[in-house]
Amino acid sequence: MTMRLCPFGHLMSEAELEALCPECLIELAQARLSPIGRFERVRKLGEGGFGSVYLARDGKSETFVALKIIRNGHFASEPELDGFRREIRFNLAALSQLRDDRIVRILEVGEHDGLPFFTMEYMSGGTLRERMADFHDRPRRAAELMLEIADAVEFLHHDPENPGRPAILHRDLKPGNILFDGAGRLKISDFGLAKRIGDRAGASTTLHAGCPWYIAPEQAFRTNRSRPLTPAADVYSLGAILYELFTGRVPFDGTEPEVLQQLGDERRVPRAPRELVPTLDRYLETVVLNALERNPARRYQSARAFAADLRRALSERAPEELPAVPLRERVRSVLHRHTLPLAALLWTAVFSLSGLVHESRTRARERETITRRLRDDASMASVQAVAFQFQLREYRHRIARLARQPEVVALLHSATIQHPSRVLIERASGFDSLFVLAPDGRMRARTTRRSEEYANRSFEFRDYFRGARALALAECSNEASPGPRELGTGYLGRAHASESDGEFEIAISAPVCDERGWIGVLGATISSNKSFGSVRLEDGPSGHVTALLGPRGADRKDIGRLAPDGYTFVVHPGLAQGQEYQLKYPDPQLIRSALGIPTSARGVRYVQPLTLRDYRDPVAGNHGLWTAALAPVDESGFVVLVQSPREPERSRWASLGDQELSIPLTLFSIGLAALLAAHLRARRSAHGGRLQNAWAERP
């Protein structure tokens, strides 16, 4: 039978819609509230499962009582009368045994004009529904009130003084059934839907008994009659009431059909209370959500456990009373509630695993290629270090020979400063400049013209000056043995920025001596550039690139400070003349430690090169990753770097278009989609059936 609502909200069948609604007729007939026996009805207080409750005056005792009569009076159907009589019998049989101040007492039972009724003590303080607004911004007060309600419900479930009494499930806990007396003490009322656990003749056998906004999902849809309701069903109702006390909203909002639909959807969960009330304590939120767990096995199993965790939350302690849920139940619940996300996750996992397996050999080949390139870089770095060593040695020997020429010595004996000096210009081939410094570091001659102010500067602080002066102690000593002296070698100075033109350069120097001893320094500069003598910097077929790195020397602003740290490019194929680029990676201290710099070793020595797997060239710019190796250039402190471009790594998804993977992945995807579609179709069918049964079998 299809049920509809009349214009005033009363449920009736489609066949009755054209007639007057029986409940509307009753309300019209009872507008004057005729007396029931000696009880004079004053006003209507509310409605229960089968009856209406009135405030009535007892003509015998002149006291006020709550009078409950059958809701539709003489128009009530036989099932409604049977249900109301069951409620009366249940109240007499079960509640009469309850001696607790938190349960509304039954005063008298009788019949009037053939219709049953009973009276209860009148609670003049009203219902919790009327007081809900008093608790919305006071969560601690709401929690303390719920502790009183939970203790009363726990008494229904378990009487410590009478442990043999069967547990009584209320099954209709809601704010309208929590009453207050004149002193503000609360009591639980309306046991029209209550039943004792194990009692098959309970007050109601409808499919969904109770108010949908507050009943547990297993109470709304009793699909498995072999599993009776437990006290966890009443705990859900307590959680729903507390949720509303905290937030001002019920866990699932909407019309009765909409709420039933949400209860039937196992993926729907209430919004977290702290999303609605951000100031709510997180422990209180946890207790509420634990009580509202859809699966009764994951919910508090008793009102006592619920109250215990609520007390912990009020003491700012974490909840701990939740029952242990079997692993099989947890897995089944997760699979059932999250079918679509888990299916997507499974497909993604298979997709990813297939890509990783298919790519493993490609990755291995890439690693082998990088290892081979690092080995080649290291071998070439060792060879190039020797090449640079001989090139630098040639420059040093050459500057040492020039320092012994009489024409150069004469420049220091001359009383005039020669800017430019023809003597030096004629001998500067292979160098960017030649210059002569007096023992005080001042310029005496130079291949290029410079200002008077520049000529008066002292370059005693330069590393190349100090190095040549140190060599002079051995090469210019008057105590040396007579006869021709052995040709010495020049000093390779640290790289620095030129004060004459600002270009970055290295200098090679040698002491200038005469018969009296050391009289000055001859220096030569080589500007940082893309070439360096006869050393080959690029290997076209293999892609290797060679660079020379020099330790950074002090400038005038660094006088009195420690020597600058770091390495700077002196030679690089991508370097413009006179430019300065500092090495960004690796750390200079790591280079010196790995290569044994500084060292006092002379001649050719072999040091295991330092290899870099992920190197970025600061001169070439952001042109991808390179492999690189660094090797020392004898004892000079200079370092040669050989780099080669890494092949771009293939994306791990790039190979998934290959035929060997596309076919199995496609078949797997089709099969998974078919199983998922069948599962969702079955769930929709079962869900629709539950809703249809709920409406067809409601009272």
Secondary structure as GFF3:
##gff-version 3
##sequence-region A 1 699
A	DSSP	beta_strand	3	5	.	.	.	ID=ss1
A	DSSP	beta_strand	11	13	.	.	.	ID=ss2
A	DSSP	three_ten_helix	14	16	.	.	.	ID=ss3
A	DSSP	alpha_helix	22	29	.	.	.	ID=ss4
A	DSSP	beta_strand	39	47	.	.	.	ID=ss5
A	DSSP	beta_strand	51	58	.	.	.	ID=ss6
A	DSSP	beta_strand	63	70	.	.	.	ID=ss7
A	DSSP	three_ten_helix	73	75	.	.	.	ID=ss8
A	DSSP	alpha_helix	78	93	.	.	.	ID=ss9
A	DSSP	three_ten_helix	95	97	.	.	.	ID=ss10
A	DSSP	beta_strand	106	112	.	.	.	ID=ss11
A	DSSP	beta_strand	115	121	.	.	.	ID=ss12
A	DSSP	alpha_helix	128	131	.	.	.	ID=ss13
A	DSSP	three_ten_helix	132	134	.	.	.	ID=ss14
A	DSSP	alpha_helix	139	157	.	.	.	ID=ss15
A	DSSP	beta_strand	168	169	.	.	.	ID=ss16
A	DSSP	three_ten_helix	175	177	.	.	.	ID=ss17
A	DSSP	beta_strand	178	180	.	.	.	ID=ss18
A	DSSP	beta_strand	186	188	.	.	.	ID=ss19
A	DSSP	beta_strand	195	196	.	.	.	ID=ss20
A	DSSP	alpha_helix	217	220	.	.	.	ID=ss21
A	DSSP	alpha_helix	231	247	.	.	.	ID=ss22
A	DSSP	alpha_helix	256	264	.	.	.	ID=ss23
A	DSSP	alpha_helix	273	276	.	.	.	ID=ss24
A	DSSP	alpha_helix	282	291	.	.	.	ID=ss25
A	DSSP	three_ten_helix	296	298	.	.	.	ID=ss26
A	DSSP	alpha_helix	303	314	.	.	.	ID=ss27
A	DSSP	alpha_helix	327	337	.	.	.	ID=ss28
A	DSSP	alpha_helix	339	404	.	.	.	ID=ss29
A	DSSP	alpha_helix	406	413	.	.	.	ID=ss30
A	DSSP	alpha_helix	422	426	.	.	.	ID=ss31
A	DSSP	beta_strand	433	437	.	.	.	ID=ss32
A	DSSP	beta_strand	443	446	.	.	.	ID=ss33
A	DSSP	alpha_helix	452	455	.	.	.	ID=ss34
A	DSSP	alpha_helix	463	475	.	.	.	ID=ss35
A	DSSP	beta_strand	491	492	.	.	.	ID=ss36
A	DSSP	beta_strand	496	497	.	.	.	ID=ss37
A	DSSP	beta_strand	504	514	.	.	.	ID=ss38
A	DSSP	beta_strand	517	527	.	.	.	ID=ss39
A	DSSP	beta_strand	538	539	.	.	.	ID=ss40
A	DSSP	beta_strand	544	551	.	.	.	ID=ss41
A	DSSP	three_ten_helix	556	558	.	.	.	ID=ss42
A	DSSP	beta_strand	567	571	.	.	.	ID=ss43
A	DSSP	alpha_helix	588	595	.	.	.	ID=ss44
A	DSSP	beta_strand	610	615	.	.	.	ID=ss45
A	DSSP	beta_strand	626	633	.	.	.	ID=ss46
A	DSSP	beta_strand	638	645	.	.	.	ID=ss47
A	DSSP	three_ten_helix	654	657	.	.	.	ID=ss48
A	DSSP	alpha_helix	659	697	.	.	.	ID=ss49
###
